[in-house]
Amino acid sequence: MTDGGAVYRVLIVEDEVDIAEELSEMLMEELSDLGTLEIHVENDFDEAERLLETQAFDLVVLDVRDATRGGSPAHPNLQGRELYDRIAKTRWVPVVFCTGLAEQVSDLAQPPLIQVVPKNRLDDAVAAIRDGLESGVPVLTRHITALVDEHVRGFLRDEIAPNWDRLAAADRSQIAPALVHRLAAWLKENAVEALGAALGSSEHRVMGHASTARMYLMPPVTKHVTAADLLRDPQDGWWMVLTPACDLYEDVPGAGNRVAKAEYVRLAKAVPLSEAPLIMRWIEAGSPVKGSQERNAALEMFRDNNARYRILPKYLDIPDLLVDFEIVQSVLLEDVRPWTRVATLDSPFAEAMLTSHGHTVARIGTPVVDFENIKQSLGLGGKGKAADQNSVPNPRTTTKDAKQP
């Protein structure tokens, strides 16, 4: 995904001037189809860090060893890796390590956003840079940053400034939470549509699936297991966490002292919808006539008020899933922590899932009460639909209307 009218800014950090210039020329010639490229070559690692702190780049080509700082083959100077560690904390962008010490950073590789290529294979470096730009991350980053900046400016201008007399009397520390909560709420409701319009037609079609994407926080926001987490166990089975979030909250090890109150996690089984027994029986029934009973039973699972099942729609690597509130088990939290946390249901879907389960396990069955005598006393008795219609006046029928033939 690229923006044909975009200007892509690429920073090449390389202490060998001839290699930097050769790579720069290759990029200008071979990547011209992506748009306009602005390539900045920096031979000094410290200056490169200052540039990354003050300017926006779409991708960085980074050498690992700074030859100007000495070092030896046994103990090389890894200035490039140190620079990556620092910039990743402040202004993360896709990185292509182009180095003669590929083995020193191979553990960082996460193609296409972090790639490692040998310095003597510049053609591979060009291909890696193309992959990084075409990943769409630079375009998305640019538009998301602009969108957030625009909304923050508007909020300060239209809400904070006109109400400053009232806000000034309050605790100044409360202005930041107000801004954050307002920004989060606005982004949740409007950002997807705004991004879809900004990104153009092909990406706008992707934004059409926003109602599905809106269900999931993916990857999860919290660092610990929480309510409405969608998990995969070591055998690749799917599970939905039903334990309340307050019982699962805990600090990251080393960051605090709060530990989860729950010893066990309550989990509901989830299976791919195509493997659900009711769906499989419907498919196996064959003809519509023979399979009508199975079909009706299967369609019951899609009702919002179904007491047993909830359906989670497909998104990315999450298949269409069927959550079954009758297949529930409690597992030790310490055993669940290593499981893969695929996603967390976003609000209000998380609350709806937990509430549905609560209604399922807490509902009280009552005998069927015959209200026929009450209907009779109100003059609603009679046999059949026609009798009911004749005995119940239509509230929309006026006296004048009733007299007309």
ZASE-639732 format. One record per residue (C-alpha): x, y, z. Coordinates in pm, 1 decimal. Layout:
N
atom u X	v Y	w Z
...
end
This chain:
405
atom u 0.0	v 0.0	w 0.0
atom u 159.3	v 324.9	w -111.7
atom u 37.1	v 674.3	w -180.3
atom u 129.3	v 753.3	w -539.4
atom u 138.7	v 1125.5	w -468.1
atom u 336.1	v 1094.7	w -147.6
atom u 686.4	v 1211.4	w -74.1
atom u 875.0	v 934.5	w 103.5
atom u 1160.8	v 1046.2	w 324.4
atom u 1436.7	v 787.5	w 365.3
atom u 1733.2	v 831.8	w 598.9
atom u 2049.3	v 633.5	w 518.9
atom u 2286.2	v 609.0	w 816.2
atom u 2615.8	v 476.8	w 680.3
atom u 2972.5	v 577.5	w 769.9
atom u 3113.5	v 453.5	w 435.1
atom u 3036.7	v 743.1	w 202.2
atom u 3074.9	v 554.2	w -124.9
atom u 2826.9	v 282.7	w -22.6
atom u 2576.8	v 540.5	w 99.7
atom u 2595.0	v 733.0	w -227.2
atom u 2564.9	v 418.9	w -438.8
atom u 2258.3	v 301.7	w -247.0
atom u 2103.2	v 646.7	w -269.9
atom u 2141.4	v 649.1	w -649.3
atom u 1994.1	v 299.5	w -678.9
atom u 1690.3	v 400.0	w -474.7
atom u 1623.0	v 710.3	w -681.6
atom u 1638.1	v 505.9	w -1000.9
atom u 1458.4	v 186.0	w -899.5
atom u 1188.0	v 312.6	w -663.4
atom u 1064.7	v 610.6	w -862.0
atom u 736.2	v 429.0	w -928.4
atom u 641.0	v 458.6	w -559.7
atom u 629.0	v 836.4	w -565.6
atom u 877.6	v 1107.9	w -486.2
atom u 1174.4	v 999.4	w -274.9
atom u 1366.2	v 1239.0	w -53.9
atom u 1684.6	v 1064.7	w 55.2
atom u 1901.7	v 1205.9	w 330.5
atom u 2245.6	v 1048.3	w 382.6
atom u 2407.6	v 1085.0	w 723.0
atom u 2756.1	v 949.8	w 794.5
atom u 2757.1	v 1043.9	w 1162.8
atom u 2547.3	v 829.7	w 1397.1
atom u 2503.6	v 1100.9	w 1660.4
atom u 2379.2	v 1347.9	w 1400.0
atom u 2142.4	v 1079.8	w 1265.1
atom u 1991.8	v 1046.8	w 1611.6
atom u 1937.0	v 1421.8	w 1633.9
atom u 1767.5	v 1417.8	w 1293.5
atom u 1532.8	v 1137.6	w 1397.5
atom u 1438.2	v 1328.8	w 1710.8
atom u 1338.3	v 1641.0	w 1517.6
atom u 1230.1	v 1523.9	w 1171.5
atom u 987.3	v 1266.3	w 1036.0
atom u 1123.0	v 989.2	w 814.9
atom u 929.3	v 703.5	w 657.5
atom u 1212.7	v 450.3	w 669.8
atom u 1569.0	v 427.6	w 799.3
atom u 1854.1	v 232.8	w 641.6
atom u 2092.5	v 162.7	w 924.5
atom u 2446.7	v 27.3	w 938.6
atom u 2535.9	v -160.3	w 1256.4
atom u 2905.8	v -83.5	w 1301.1
atom u 3042.4	v 268.1	w 1321.4
atom u 3396.8	v 232.6	w 1187.9
atom u 3492.5	v 578.0	w 1317.9
atom u 3463.9	v 454.0	w 1676.3
atom u 3710.2	v 169.1	w 1649.2
atom u 3638.5	v -179.2	w 1770.2
atom u 3761.0	v -515.7	w 1651.4
atom u 3612.6	v -820.9	w 1477.0
atom u 3585.8	v -987.9	w 1817.0
atom u 3437.6	v -679.4	w 1983.8
atom u 3276.8	v -463.8	w 1712.7
atom u 3131.9	v -123.1	w 1781.0
atom u 2754.3	v -173.3	w 1748.7
atom u 2655.6	v 191.1	w 1730.2
atom u 2378.8	v 112.4	w 1479.4
atom u 2204.2	v -133.7	w 1707.1
atom u 2231.3	v 107.7	w 1997.6
atom u 2084.4	v 380.9	w 1778.2
atom u 1796.7	v 154.4	w 1677.7
atom u 1721.1	v 80.4	w 2042.5
atom u 1704.1	v 451.8	w 2119.0
atom u 1499.3	v 566.1	w 1820.7
atom u 1256.5	v 276.0	w 1858.9
atom u 1153.9	v 424.0	w 2194.3
atom u 1088.2	v 772.3	w 2059.9
atom u 1006.6	v 765.4	w 1687.1
atom u 963.5	v 414.8	w 1552.9
atom u 981.3	v 372.0	w 1175.7
atom u 1051.7	v 72.6	w 950.1
atom u 1422.7	v -11.1	w 949.6
atom u 1648.1	v -192.1	w 704.0
atom u 1978.8	v -293.7	w 858.2
atom u 2233.7	v -290.9	w 576.6
atom u 2545.4	v -419.9	w 742.8
atom u 2848.6	v -642.3	w 729.5
atom u 2752.6	v -768.5	w 1077.1
atom u 2412.5	v -913.1	w 994.1
atom u 2446.6	v -1178.5	w 1263.0
atom u 2456.7	v -905.2	w 1530.2
atom u 2100.5	v -789.3	w 1452.8
atom u 1941.0	v -1098.1	w 1297.5
atom u 1734.6	v -1145.2	w 1615.2
atom u 1559.3	v -814.0	w 1544.9
atom u 1430.6	v -912.9	w 1200.3
atom u 1052.5	v -882.0	w 1159.8
atom u 994.0	v -849.9	w 783.6
atom u 885.5	v -632.7	w 618.4
atom u 912.1	v -369.8	w 894.1
atom u 1253.0	v -470.8	w 1029.9
atom u 1482.7	v -636.8	w 776.6
atom u 1848.4	v -736.4	w 775.4
atom u 2053.7	v -753.0	w 454.2
atom u 2429.6	v -786.4	w 392.6
atom u 2607.2	v -466.2	w 295.9
atom u 2761.9	v -630.6	w -11.8
atom u 2414.8	v -700.9	w -159.0
atom u 2268.9	v -358.0	w -226.7
atom u 2010.4	v -501.6	w -467.1
atom u 1862.5	v -688.5	w -173.1
atom u 1867.0	v -367.1	w 27.8
atom u 1667.4	v -188.4	w -243.0
atom u 1411.2	v -471.2	w -245.1
atom u 1386.4	v -458.8	w 134.5
atom u 1332.8	v -82.3	w 128.5
atom u 1058.1	v -124.5	w -130.9
atom u 889.6	v -383.3	w 91.3
atom u 907.8	v -149.3	w 388.9
atom u 751.9	v 141.6	w 201.5
atom u 487.2	v -75.5	w 34.4
atom u 387.4	v -226.9	w 369.3
atom u 164.7	v 77.0	w 417.9
atom u 305.9	v 162.5	w 759.0
atom u 460.2	v 494.1	w 644.6
atom u 131.6	v 604.2	w 482.9
atom u -77.6	v 500.0	w 781.5
atom u 162.7	v 661.3	w 1026.8
atom u 153.3	v 987.3	w 833.4
atom u -227.0	v 999.2	w 818.1
atom u -285.2	v 886.0	w 1176.9
atom u -37.8	v 1144.7	w 1308.5
atom u -205.0	v 1419.0	w 1106.6
atom u -549.5	v 1306.9	w 1219.7
atom u -456.3	v 1306.5	w 1588.3
atom u -276.6	v 1641.4	w 1562.0
atom u -574.7	v 1797.8	w 1386.9
atom u -822.2	v 1675.6	w 1646.7
atom u -606.0	v 1779.8	w 1941.6
atom u -568.5	v 2128.0	w 1793.0
atom u -941.8	v 2151.0	w 1734.9
atom u -1023.7	v 2034.4	w 2086.3
atom u -788.4	v 2288.1	w 2242.2
atom u -924.3	v 2565.6	w 2018.6
atom u -1296.9	v 2487.2	w 2039.9
atom u -1336.1	v 2334.3	w 2385.8
atom u -1046.6	v 2424.9	w 2613.5
atom u -994.1	v 2788.6	w 2514.6
atom u -1360.8	v 2902.2	w 2534.5
atom u -1403.7	v 2729.7	w 2871.9
atom u -1072.4	v 2825.3	w 3023.6
atom u -1227.9	v 3049.2	w 3291.4
atom u -1410.2	v 2747.4	w 3431.2
atom u -1120.3	v 2506.9	w 3379.8
atom u -860.8	v 2740.5	w 3530.6
atom u -1026.1	v 2709.1	w 3869.9
atom u -994.7	v 2331.4	w 3860.7
atom u -691.6	v 2113.4	w 3920.5
atom u -468.8	v 2164.9	w 3615.6
atom u -380.3	v 1796.3	w 3618.8
atom u -740.6	v 1716.6	w 3519.6
atom u -707.2	v 1888.6	w 3180.7
atom u -483.4	v 1612.5	w 3046.4
atom u -729.3	v 1330.6	w 3133.2
atom u -1011.0	v 1531.5	w 2976.4
atom u -811.6	v 1568.2	w 2657.3
atom u -708.8	v 1200.6	w 2650.0
atom u -1060.3	v 1066.5	w 2711.3
atom u -1212.2	v 1302.5	w 2457.6
atom u -948.7	v 1209.9	w 2199.2
atom u -997.1	v 836.9	w 2260.9
atom u -1374.3	v 864.2	w 2228.5
atom u -1350.8	v 1068.2	w 1908.9
atom u -1097.7	v 833.4	w 1750.3
atom u -1308.0	v 527.6	w 1833.5
atom u -1616.0	v 673.5	w 1666.7
atom u -1467.6	v 868.5	w 1376.1
atom u -1105.5	v 778.3	w 1300.0
atom u -1172.6	v 474.2	w 1082.0
atom u -1405.7	v 664.4	w 850.7
atom u -1168.9	v 961.4	w 837.8
atom u -872.3	v 736.4	w 757.0
atom u -1072.1	v 554.8	w 490.8
atom u -1145.5	v 882.1	w 314.9
atom u -784.1	v 996.1	w 344.6
atom u -629.8	v 673.0	w 218.2
atom u -831.2	v 648.5	w -101.5
atom u -1054.2	v 397.4	w -276.7
atom u -860.7	v 70.1	w -242.6
atom u -793.7	v 118.9	w 126.3
atom u -1145.2	v 255.8	w 174.8
atom u -1279.4	v -86.4	w 81.1
atom u -1073.9	v -230.7	w 364.3
atom u -1225.8	v 26.1	w 597.1
atom u -1564.4	v -119.8	w 505.0
atom u -1490.8	v -402.5	w 747.2
atom u -1457.1	v -155.2	w 1032.1
atom u -1762.5	v -293.3	w 1213.7
atom u -1575.5	v -623.0	w 1253.7
atom u -1241.9	v -463.7	w 1338.1
atom u -1422.6	v -249.6	w 1594.6
atom u -1491.1	v -561.9	w 1802.6
atom u -1128.6	v -645.2	w 1870.2
atom u -834.0	v -484.3	w 2043.7
atom u -558.7	v -662.0	w 1857.7
atom u -302.9	v -716.9	w 1995.3
atom u -442.1	v -676.3	w 2349.2
atom u -378.8	v -347.9	w 2526.1
atom u -313.1	v -482.7	w 2875.0
atom u 1.8	v -675.8	w 2962.4
atom u -191.5	v -929.8	w 3167.6
atom u -480.4	v -1169.6	w 3105.9
atom u -808.6	v -980.8	w 3132.5
atom u -1183.1	v -1022.5	w 3083.8
atom u -1301.6	v -1099.0	w 2728.2
atom u -954.5	v -1203.8	w 2616.7
atom u -958.0	v -1440.1	w 2320.7
atom u -690.4	v -1700.9	w 2393.3
atom u -526.5	v -1996.4	w 2220.9
atom u -407.2	v -2284.2	w 2435.5
atom u -92.3	v -2488.2	w 2358.5
atom u -306.0	v -2728.6	w 2150.1
atom u -438.1	v -2433.4	w 1940.4
atom u -782.6	v -2446.1	w 2098.6
atom u -977.3	v -2119.4	w 2129.6
atom u -1109.9	v -1985.6	w 2463.4
atom u -1292.5	v -1673.7	w 2584.9
atom u -1207.3	v -1535.1	w 2930.4
atom u -1519.2	v -1482.2	w 3144.4
atom u -1358.1	v -1380.2	w 3474.2
atom u -1420.5	v -1009.8	w 3559.6
atom u -1131.6	v -777.7	w 3477.6
atom u -1104.6	v -648.8	w 3836.0
atom u -1017.5	v -998.7	w 3955.2
atom u -742.8	v -1038.9	w 3695.0
atom u -569.4	v -701.2	w 3710.6
atom u -204.4	v -728.5	w 3807.4
atom u 109.0	v -522.3	w 3764.1
atom u 373.9	v -623.6	w 3518.1
atom u 647.7	v -813.8	w 3706.9
atom u 893.6	v -563.5	w 3844.3
atom u 662.5	v -264.6	w 3785.1
atom u 442.6	v -288.9	w 4094.0
atom u 307.3	v -502.4	w 4374.5
atom u -54.4	v -559.1	w 4278.3
atom u -135.6	v -923.7	w 4203.5
atom u -450.8	v -1077.6	w 4058.9
atom u -723.3	v -1168.0	w 4308.6
atom u -835.1	v -1466.8	w 4103.4
atom u -649.7	v -1795.4	w 4139.4
atom u -845.3	v -1954.4	w 3856.2
atom u -960.3	v -1814.6	w 3521.1
atom u -1307.1	v -1904.8	w 3397.2
atom u -1299.0	v -1989.9	w 3027.6
atom u -1568.8	v -2063.5	w 2768.0
atom u -1480.1	v -2290.2	w 2477.7
atom u -1483.6	v -2141.0	w 2128.0
atom u -1467.9	v -2342.9	w 1807.3
atom u -1445.9	v -2240.8	w 1442.0
atom u -1804.4	v -2194.6	w 1326.2
atom u -1759.4	v -2440.8	w 1039.1
atom u -1674.2	v -2710.2	w 1294.8
atom u -1972.2	v -2645.9	w 1524.1
atom u -2185.5	v -2964.7	w 1554.0
atom u -2512.6	v -2787.9	w 1463.3
atom u -2358.2	v -2638.7	w 1149.7
atom u -2201.8	v -2968.6	w 1047.7
atom u -2532.0	v -3157.1	w 1095.1
atom u -2709.2	v -2898.7	w 880.8
atom u -2450.7	v -2934.4	w 604.3
atom u -2456.8	v -3313.7	w 624.8
atom u -2837.5	v -3322.3	w 600.3
atom u -2810.0	v -3239.0	w 231.7
atom u -3148.4	v -3136.1	w 86.5
atom u -3334.3	v -2830.4	w 222.2
atom u -3637.4	v -3042.6	w 309.0
atom u -3444.9	v -3306.7	w 500.6
atom u -3228.0	v -3044.5	w 665.9
atom u -3499.3	v -2798.9	w 773.8
atom u -3485.0	v -2903.6	w 1139.4
atom u -3104.5	v -2888.7	w 1144.9
atom u -3115.4	v -2556.1	w 960.5
atom u -3352.2	v -2400.2	w 1214.8
atom u -3139.7	v -2527.1	w 1502.1
atom u -2826.0	v -2385.0	w 1341.2
atom u -2984.2	v -2046.9	w 1273.7
atom u -3086.7	v -2023.6	w 1639.4
atom u -2718.6	v -1975.9	w 1723.6
atom u -2720.3	v -1641.5	w 1541.0
atom u -2991.4	v -1486.0	w 1759.4
atom u -2866.9	v -1211.7	w 1990.8
atom u -3072.7	v -1350.4	w 2278.6
atom u -2956.7	v -1710.6	w 2241.8
atom u -2891.8	v -1836.9	w 2594.1
atom u -2602.9	v -2065.8	w 2503.7
atom u -2405.2	v -1934.1	w 2206.3
atom u -2229.2	v -1617.6	w 2094.7
atom u -2066.2	v -1570.9	w 1753.5
atom u -1740.1	v -1384.7	w 1695.5
atom u -1682.7	v -1277.3	w 1333.4
atom u -1368.4	v -1344.2	w 1132.9
atom u -1095.4	v -1082.3	w 1144.2
atom u -735.4	v -1121.4	w 1025.7
atom u -620.8	v -1459.2	w 1161.6
atom u -926.6	v -1502.5	w 1384.6
atom u -1176.4	v -1734.9	w 1212.4
atom u -1553.4	v -1713.5	w 1258.4
atom u -1589.7	v -1854.8	w 1609.4
atom u -1875.8	v -1994.6	w 1814.3
atom u -1848.5	v -1935.9	w 2190.5
atom u -2035.4	v -2201.5	w 2389.6
atom u -2139.1	v -2102.1	w 2744.2
atom u -2216.3	v -2465.7	w 2828.5
atom u -1855.7	v -2573.3	w 2774.0
atom u -1684.5	v -2381.1	w 3052.1
atom u -1388.9	v -2470.5	w 3269.3
atom u -1170.3	v -2306.4	w 3532.4
atom u -794.5	v -2315.3	w 3481.2
atom u -520.8	v -2193.1	w 3712.8
atom u -418.0	v -1839.4	w 3619.8
atom u -52.0	v -1935.4	w 3633.7
atom u -121.9	v -2203.0	w 3371.4
atom u -315.2	v -1960.0	w 3149.3
atom u -57.4	v -1679.6	w 3151.3
atom u 169.4	v -1851.2	w 2891.4
atom u -121.6	v -1903.1	w 2647.8
atom u -135.8	v -1683.9	w 2337.6
atom u -349.8	v -1374.0	w 2383.7
atom u -482.7	v -1316.1	w 2033.3
atom u -716.0	v -1025.0	w 2104.2
atom u -943.4	v -864.7	w 2362.2
atom u -1302.8	v -772.6	w 2285.8
atom u -1343.5	v -396.3	w 2287.2
atom u -1615.1	v -212.4	w 2478.2
atom u -1915.4	v -259.0	w 2461.5
atom u -1866.8	v -605.9	w 2307.3
atom u -1669.7	v -725.8	w 2609.8
atom u -1944.2	v -617.5	w 2849.7
atom u -2207.9	v -775.7	w 2625.6
atom u -2020.3	v -1107.2	w 2624.9
atom u -1983.5	v -1115.1	w 3004.6
atom u -2343.6	v -1003.1	w 3059.3
atom u -2472.6	v -1271.7	w 2824.3
atom u -2283.0	v -1535.8	w 3016.5
atom u -2414.3	v -1395.6	w 3344.3
atom u -2772.3	v -1414.5	w 3218.3
atom u -2714.5	v -1769.9	w 3100.0
atom u -2589.9	v -1903.3	w 3432.3
atom u -2817.0	v -1690.0	w 3652.7
atom u -3149.6	v -1715.0	w 3469.8
atom u -3440.3	v -1869.3	w 3659.7
atom u -3688.4	v -2092.3	w 3483.3
atom u -4057.2	v -2049.7	w 3571.4
atom u -4360.6	v -2267.4	w 3496.1
atom u -4576.1	v -2156.2	w 3205.9
atom u -4868.9	v -1947.7	w 3331.1
atom u -5199.3	v -1954.9	w 3141.5
atom u -5325.2	v -1598.4	w 3100.9
atom u -5639.3	v -1701.3	w 2910.1
atom u -5872.5	v -1594.7	w 3191.2
atom u -5722.1	v -1245.0	w 3191.6
atom u -5777.1	v -1214.6	w 2816.6
atom u -6134.7	v -1327.9	w 2860.8
atom u -6200.2	v -1068.2	w 3131.8
atom u -6071.6	v -794.2	w 2900.7
atom u -6289.1	v -910.0	w 2616.0
atom u -5994.7	v -1044.4	w 2424.2
atom u -6126.4	v -1397.4	w 2410.1
atom u -6251.6	v -1589.6	w 2110.0
atom u -6113.8	v -1847.8	w 1878.3
atom u -5869.1	v -1774.3	w 1603.1
atom u -5710.9	v -1460.9	w 1469.7
atom u -6029.0	v -1328.8	w 1316.0
atom u -6212.5	v -1342.8	w 1647.5
atom u -5932.2	v -1152.2	w 1816.1
atom u -5941.2	v -887.3	w 1546.6
atom u -6320.7	v -849.8	w 1578.8
atom u -6307.3	v -822.4	w 1958.4
atom u -6018.9	v -574.4	w 1981.2
atom u -6090.6	v -223.2	w 1852.1
atom u -5825.3	v -66.9	w 1633.3
atom u -5695.6	v 239.5	w 1822.0
atom u -5629.0	v 413.0	w 1490.1
atom u -5995.0	v 378.0	w 1378.3
atom u -6206.3	v 682.8	w 1459.7
atom u -6584.2	v 679.7	w 1511.7
atom u -6626.1	v 861.0	w 1184.0
atom u -6416.6	v 602.4	w 1003.5
atom u -6613.8	v 318.8	w 1159.6
atom u -6942.6	v 451.9	w 1021.5
atom u -6818.4	v 464.4	w 665.7
atom u -6921.9	v 166.5	w 449.9
end
